[in-house]
């Protein structure tokens, strides 16, 4: 099965639209996207990994694209999100897989290794490093840190407010997030200044599209999010404190399998997760790679470099 196919998997009480490619007997690699993305965000990785001898599963995760969008905020907890990935492995009859996550997909795959340790052969996180569980609920830390200043994750907490801004003009939302999210814009006072302005209002309108994405590609995102809205993805953010409670005890206390972190040197999100406490969450072999000049959307911005690192990591595991 070298040509990617799209199918629906019924698992964990929901439907997941999945792009699948590769030989059915090959080692399984699951690609977990972030916010606001889709399985489509892995369009440069899926054929490369399949051609290299891996069976690739890339879902639209719950709340996104062609997958189910449950109404309850609690339906987007880390237990449900990792349960979806376990369900994908059950569907294809795989005992274990290498799990690769970008942005929000990174904490999903890192927690998958803690909650389902017997199902994971390797972990790759991109843009967001694995971080140990905090001593107090995360939103309490952020409220103390930012006070009256704006912080986008706190802005996302109240149902309805960010939803209205992002859903109001999906083309504008995606254009600014994809084209205007960089180190320079996030370093400005505007991003943290107190006031009623939302996230998209604070991001600049790009003069043109970045050279790594075409208008038809951006249109694909716009069409999907115009149809679904952004509430499903925002509900992931509304579970930070719930996830903190749910992970007080996990089947594995650390990630014991080989783990790779890939970051972009120009990614503003990189500062959110430092590497000074990695040893508290990863006890297996750990390595970091920073791709020079890559921003937040690094697997789309620098596909050749990302594919090279992914394939090198996969081959080092000796799964074939």
C-alpha positions in Angstrom: 0.0 0.0 0.0 2.3 2.7 -1.2 -0.4 5.2 -2.2 -1.9 6.8 0.9 -5.5 5.9 1.5 -8.1 7.7 3.7 -10.4 5.7 5.9 -12.4 5.9 9.0 -11.6 4.1 12.2 -14.2 3.6 14.9 -12.4 3.5 18.3 -12.7 4.8 21.8 -16.3 5.8 21.3 -15.5 8.1 18.3 -14.7 8.1 14.6 -11.2 9.0 13.4 -10.4 9.9 9.8 -7.0 8.4 9.1 -4.5 8.7 6.3 -2.6 5.4 6.0 0.3 4.4 3.8 2.9 1.6 3.7 3.1 -2.1 3.8 0.6 -3.8 6.2 3.3 -5.9 7.8 5.7 -3.0 8.3 6.6 -1.4 11.7 3.9 1.2 12.6 4.5 4.9 13.0 1.7 7.2 14.2 1.8 10.9 13.4 -0.1 13.1 15.8 -0.6 16.7 14.6 -1.1 19.9 16.7 -3.2 23.0 16.8 -4.6 24.2 14.4 -3.5 21.4 12.1 -4.7 18.2 10.5 -3.3 14.8 9.3 -2.7 16.9 6.1 0.1 18.6 8.1 2.2 15.4 7.6 1.8 15.4 3.8 5.5 15.6 3.3 6.3 12.9 5.9 3.7 10.2 5.0 5.1 9.2 1.6 8.8 9.4 2.8 8.2 7.1 5.8 6.1 4.7 3.8 8.7 4.5 1.1 11.3 3.7 3.7 9.5 0.6 4.9 7.1 1.9 7.6 3.3 1.7 8.0 2.2 5.2 8.6 -1.1 6.2 10.4 -1.9 9.9 10.5 -5.2 10.7 12.1 -7.2 13.9 12.2 -7.3 13.8 15.9 -10.6 14.2 17.8 -12.1 17.6 17.3 -10.4 18.1 13.9 -11.2 17.6 10.2 -13.1 14.5 9.4 -13.0 13.0 12.9 -15.6 13.2 15.6 -16.0 16.4 17.6 -17.5 15.5 20.9 -19.3 18.4 22.7 -18.0 17.9 26.3 -14.7 19.7 27.2 -13.8 16.6 29.3 -14.0 14.5 26.1 -10.6 16.0 25.1 -8.6 14.9 28.2 -5.2 13.3 27.8 -6.7 10.0 28.7 -9.1 10.2 25.7 -6.4 11.6 23.3 -3.9 8.8 24.1 -6.7 6.3 24.1 -7.4 7.2 20.5 -3.9 6.4 19.5 -4.1 3.0 21.4 -7.3 2.4 19.5 -5.5 3.0 16.2 -2.9 0.3 17.1 -5.7 -2.1 18.0 -7.4 -1.4 14.6 -4.3 -2.5 12.7 -3.3 -5.3 15.0 0.0 -3.6 16.1 1.3 -4.3 19.6 3.7 -1.3 19.5 4.4 1.8 17.4 6.7 4.7 17.2 4.7 7.8 18.1 5.5 11.2 16.6 3.9 14.4 17.7 4.0 18.0 16.8 2.9 21.0 18.9 -0.1 19.6 21.0 0.6 16.2 19.5 3.9 16.2 21.4 2.3 16.0 24.9 -0.1 13.5 23.5 2.7 11.1 22.4 4.8 11.8 25.5 1.8 10.9 27.7 1.0 7.9 25.5 4.4 6.5 26.6 3.4 7.0 30.3 -0.1 5.8 30.0 0.4 3.0 27.5 4.1 2.1 28.0 3.7 -1.4 26.6 2.5 0.0 23.3 5.4 2.3 22.4 8.7 1.6 20.7 10.0 5.1 20.4 8.9 8.7 20.9 9.5 11.8 18.8 8.2 15.2 20.0 8.5 18.3 17.8 8.3 21.9 18.9 7.3 21.0 22.5 9.7 19.0 24.7 8.5 16.4 27.2 8.1 18.0 30.5 7.5 16.5 34.0 4.2 17.0 35.8 4.2 20.3 37.6 3.7 20.5 41.4 0.5 22.5 41.1 -2.2 22.9 38.4 -0.7 24.5 35.2 -3.2 27.4 35.0 -2.3 28.4 38.5 1.3 28.8 37.5 0.4 30.8 34.4 -1.9 33.1 36.3 0.8 33.8 38.8 3.4 34.3 36.0 1.4 36.5 33.7 -0.9 38.3 36.1 -3.0 40.8 34.2 -0.9 40.3 31.1 -2.2 38.4 28.1 -1.2 34.8 27.7 -2.9 32.8 24.9 -3.4 29.6 26.8 -5.2 31.4 29.6 -7.2 33.3 26.9 -8.2 29.9 25.5 -9.6 28.7 28.8 -13.1 30.3 28.8 -15.4 28.4 26.4 -16.8 30.7 23.8 -14.5 33.7 23.8 -11.5 32.4 21.7 -14.0 30.3 19.7 -15.8 33.4 18.5 -12.6 35.1 17.5 -11.0 32.2 15.7 -14.3 31.0 14.1 -15.3 34.5 13.0 -12.9 34.5 10.0 -11.1 31.1 9.6 -9.1 32.4 6.6 -7.8 35.3 8.7 -7.1 33.0 11.6 -5.1 30.5 9.6 -3.3 33.2 7.5 -2.1 35.0 10.6 -1.2 31.9 12.6 0.6 30.2 9.8 2.1 33.3 8.3 2.5 35.6 11.3 3.6 33.2 14.1 7.3 33.7 14.5 10.0 34.7 17.0 9.7 38.4 16.1 6.0 38.7 16.5 5.9 36.7 19.8 8.7 38.9 21.2 6.7 42.1 20.9 5.0 43.7 23.8 1.7 43.4 21.9 1.6 39.7 22.5 1.5 40.0 26.2 0.0 43.5 26.8 -3.1 43.6 29.0 -6.4 44.3 27.2 -9.4 42.8 25.5 -7.6 42.0 22.2 -7.6 38.3 21.3 -4.8 36.1 19.9 -5.5 36.6 16.2 -5.9 40.4 16.7 -2.4 40.5 18.2 -0.8 38.6 15.3 0.3 40.7 12.3 -1.3 40.3 8.9 1.5 38.8 6.7 2.5 40.6 3.6 2.6 37.3 1.7 2.4 33.6 2.3 5.6 31.9 3.6 7.4 30.2 0.7 6.8 26.8 2.3 3.1 26.8 1.8 1.0 27.4 -1.3 -2.3 29.1 -1.5 -4.1 25.9 -2.4 -2.6 24.2 0.7 -3.7 27.0 2.9 -7.1 26.9 1.3 -7.4 23.3 2.3 -6.9 24.2 6.0 -9.4 27.1 5.6 -12.0 24.9 4.0 -11.7 22.3 6.8 -11.8 24.7 9.7 -14.6 26.7 8.1 -16.6 23.5 8.2 -15.6 22.3 11.7 -14.7 25.5 13.6 -11.8 25.6 16.1 -13.7 24.6 19.3 -12.5 21.0 19.2 -8.9 22.0 19.2 -9.5 24.7 21.8 -11.0 22.1 24.1 -7.6 20.4 24.3 -6.3 23.5 26.0 -9.2 23.5 28.5 -8.0 20.2 29.9 -4.6 21.3 31.2 -5.7 21.2 34.9 -7.8 18.1 34.3 -4.8 16.4 32.7 -2.7 17.4 35.7 -5.2 15.6 37.9 -5.4 12.5 35.7 -1.7 12.0 35.5 -0.9 12.1 39.2 -0.2 8.3 38.9 0.6 6.8 35.5 1.5 3.2 34.6 5.0 4.3 33.8 6.7 7.1 35.8 9.1 8.0 33.0 9.5 7.5 29.2 11.8 4.5 29.1 12.1 4.1 25.3 14.4 6.1 23.0 13.1 9.7 22.6 14.0 12.4 20.0 13.1 16.0 20.2 13.1 18.1 17.0 12.8 21.9 17.3 13.1 24.9 15.1 15.7 27.6 16.0 13.1 30.2 15.0 10.1 28.7 16.9 8.6 31.0 19.5 7.0 28.0 21.3 10.4 26.6 22.0 10.8 28.8 25.1 7.7 27.3 26.7 9.4 23.9 27.3 13.0 24.0 28.5 15.3 21.0 28.6 16.6 21.4 32.1 14.3 18.8 33.6 14.2 16.2 30.8 15.8 13.6 33.0 12.7 13.7 35.3 10.4 12.6 32.5 12.7 10.6 30.1 14.8 7.8 31.5 15.5 6.3 28.1 18.0 7.5 25.6 17.3 11.2 24.7 18.5 13.4 21.9 17.7 16.8 20.7 18.0 18.3 17.2 17.5 22.0 16.4 16.8 22.7 12.7 18.4 26.1 11.8 15.9 28.6 10.6 12.8 26.5 11.1 9.8 28.1 12.8 6.9 26.5 14.5 5.5 24.6 11.6 8.8 22.8 11.0 7.6 19.6 9.4 6.0 21.7 6.7 8.7 24.3 6.6 11.7 22.0 6.5 10.4 18.6 5.3 13.7 17.3 4.0 15.5 18.0 7.2 12.7 16.6 9.4 12.4 13.5 7.3 16.1 12.9 7.5 16.0 13.1 11.3 12.8 10.9 11.6 14.2 8.2 9.3 17.6 8.2 11.1 15.8 7.8 14.5 13.5 5.1 13.2 16.3 3.1 11.6 18.3 3.4 14.9 15.5 1.5 16.7 16.1 -1.6 14.5 12.4 -2.4 14.1 12.6 -3.9 10.6 
